[in-house]
């Protein structure tokens, strides 16, 4: 008891530090298991209802959108798979002792053609979706695509973004 009377300030500092540590530990466990990360793609079981809700689509529009998205998926998946294979072939060639630059050039040309095809499929999908939408829904669709492609809307006041937590800012190009 005599020890605590002589060092009462130290005792209270230790008690406060213990309380802070316990509260930090409890906060960590409570908030680390919060809501799952935000994803643009809807979960498998929902069938794109969040997309329909975001645009405010009717049931008939939702059915057309579902058909458009299914067609897009059927057309784009083989191209995306081929892009992955081509990238893998490029990486495999780069791992060689003496990479063949002619083969690398050929593969990069193939890759650019495949990426062009995917972009064309994206454009077809957008145009088909836009045809289903009314004017207000088309504007929301445009905003969703801009967010998806990382291209802010015109007149957006947030022109600086933090870069990978380094505390540096960079100018974000607008699509004007």
Steps between C-alpha positions, in 0.01 A plus 500: 500500500787733580627450142172630352495805724852599400440448128134595462560699178671205340220275619230719339696530176525121483127462566417750223734325256341163578152642437612655170658173385192298589270743322726498192497119496121488531462762225730304272293183534169682463588709196726258315203273436278773359316490168673324209682707240300689240489330164362629171385155394186366666521172692423190296157428650353848452504512120587867469219638716732761650575627148128515429438680828783744431347597167140469618407250228155350455449123490491500119816709483669269751424199282649675194807607700548145623488373141747768386740417783475128429581559132792723600631234734479231231685724253760648735602200712685315220685820408594565864620142529712544188643824644607310812659229288685755288628684808616168640680422175671841513614439857621150413703636211646775717617236749712334232877541501484683168143617428399507135414864426316407180272267696452764768403756235256252347347426841463867590328564165261213574442638848414846369255351248334296776475805724345689211241224460414515871462877477272460200288252698485752786379767258235267355382415851482867598309597185253213549451592866456867409226406249308329781526804732307824505687834507552512879602133519742553211670779696536271803632225273757741361609590854533129589717437195715803581550365852575154363764631262643746752401806304335772712201697377556842344514778755592267784660707772710214639799522274762374745527149633739343745742261339529163672507652847825687437343834591577640155232638276475482127291672240214279382419549132141576415337355193408824330 
